[in-house]
């Protein structure tokens, strides 16, 4: 078996968009059971299915990658042998609506940065799709860092979903809009500073981990990566 080819997230993006020309391709989703086939025209399962398709595309191109053994944990894929770099997440959304996927659970993400702040360096490969009359098309493709798709919401320092008045999931803004009401953060430090401000706002529900959170993340990031935030 030939040796796997190492590839970066940026090279993946460029190959999918410019060489494979994914936006020119059409596809469909089909279920076959007992010899009976049916086309799928929904959207609920497309995120998982596109992630499976991406893994197969990587295999057929003989690119090196590892999938997370726990499909519920970050990241979806590793592009390196080490677990602290080459982190790649796949996100998808319906192009006829605003991006409403979860970046991460608010508390889980913030707690994880106290241990593995290098996840701030992860790449996010984002597919927007259209499904019409059982025909699937990729409308656009982006490669972003977390702070490039996150921003404030006007109500909170960082855009998020709340439940019962409490932070629940980090959510993206519409980063690609021609007129952006809330702009993406300029860099990772601006992003985590906004999270810190949000922790202060909701300190009654985040007090178990939020004391000196920003400074602790900075310290751990320097320890783990050798560079300052």
Buried (B, 14 or more C-beta within 10 A) or exposed (E): EEEEEEBBBEBBBEBBBEEBEBBEEEBEBEEEEEEEEEEBEEBEEBBEBBBEBBBEBBEEBEBBBEEBEEEEEBBBBBBBEEEEEBBBBBBBBBBEEEBEBBBBBBBEBBBBBBEBBBBBBBBBBBBBBBBEEBEBBBEBBBBBBBBBBBBBBEEBBBBBBBEEEEBBBBBBBBBBEEEEEBEBBEBBBBBBBBBBBBBEBBEEBBEEBBEEBBEBBBBBBEEBBEEEB
